[in-house]
Amino acid sequence: MNFPDVTTLAVPLFVAMILIEMIAWRMKRGGDYETRDTAASLMMGLGSQIAPLFGGAALLTAALIAAYEVRLFDIPNVWWVVVICFVIDDLRYYWWHRISHERRWFWASHVIHHSSQHYNLSTALRQTWTGTVIGGVLFKAPLAILGFHPLMLAFVGGLNLLYQFWIHTEMIGRLGPLEWVLNTPSHHRVHHATNPRYLDANYAGTFIIWDRLFGTFVAEDDGERPRYGIIKNLGTFNPVRIAFHEWIGIAKDVVKARSLREVLGYAFGPPGWSPDGSRLTSAMIKKRWLQQQAQQQRHPSKLPAE
Amino acid sequence: MTGSLVLDTVISVGGILFVVLFSYFVGALRSVCITKAAAQERAAFDEPDFVPKDWLVSVDNAAALSVSEEGEVLLAFSSGNRIGTRRLLAGQVRATRVGCELVVPAMDPGRPEIRVTAGSEMIAQRWLGLLNQSV
């Protein structure tokens, strides 16, 4: 069974859909584009294809082959196994994606994808340059140990990425019953939003059921439009700065750490962690917002001035 | 795609240039105009507990800054057609002035410094005093 590189094959489709979305935006069908933001996203996408060639891809491949060599079962490469593999890999993606938000070491790589204040199809291509060297293989290796062939894993991973491309748009509203099962543009808008109510939600790749199952699902609220980006928006379109800003941030924090606990906290704690609590993690921001909501419900007359 | 890394890169860069030029021709190259209202609105979203005492909006409308009663500083800056903010604790700020322009280190690898141009040197000097008051 052949496993084509679906992501590379889909590049012309990506370009065509971005151009169509731009035209639709100009025709006031929704969404928003900014030239420098789009350029930065596309450069990050190109870099994400080139960067692994400097060792990361080889490392990842070698680790998966080694894991496959000690496989527990001989799973055949047939179509229905590919379907099962896709679903299991999507569950793997959910946890990988979740930890990529909850631990700064992984966030330093994933933050790139969230660093645009826009949400359009070009944002989907804003990808990390350091993703293959931070330990993601630890999440993928168990599937190879189970007996799924590394090429099949690469194929279903590519399909998952391909699926996630089209959901990066503001032009599609809700999709009826599909919203229950699939990750949709509406669900993923929530994931990219920085509004406190939307933080730490909807980590799904293809199936939103994982979020519903593990308690991280938040529905898009028609009364609160998502505002995209990160808690501290970057203010730069320089691809190198975008790629490495959080790594530099970690290095600076680790250098000034006064104990091993602080070193570990800065590197592997939640993004925004600080020993004295002077910075805010997303959980703290959400908690503060919930407290404000509760307070306003108790004392509606003390609503803040518009 | 072609099997040659160099050729693949050239094709990819060409594709990116095409999309970027297309976005330019459909009018996507835009910069936000930072007014006091726009800066306040963004600050209220990013830092809801920051209570600004006063605002200085750059004459080029590319940035703004504010100081709170507690001496904290909030910087608002343009990022294409969006606004970003940085909040600096009292005593953290080491601003400098060059003529009418205030240079405020934002202490962030993403945006190392923010430049705000005041309407006159006198205004710039007054704000420099406010920014560095807790140093």
Interface residues (C-beta under 8 A of the other chain):
Chain A: T8 V11 V15 I18 L19 M22 I23 W25 R26 D32 Y33 E34 T35 R36 D37 T38 A39 L42 M43 L46 Q49 I50 L53 Q117 H118 S122 R227 G229 I231 K232 N233 L234 G235 T236 F237 R241 I242 F244 H245 E246 I248 G249 K252 S278 Q292
Chain B: M1 L5 T9 S12 V13 G15 I16 F18 V19 V20 F22 S23 Y24 V26 G27 A28 L29 R30 F45 D46 P48 F77 S78 S79 G80 N81 R82 G84 T85 R86 L89 D108 P109 G110 R111
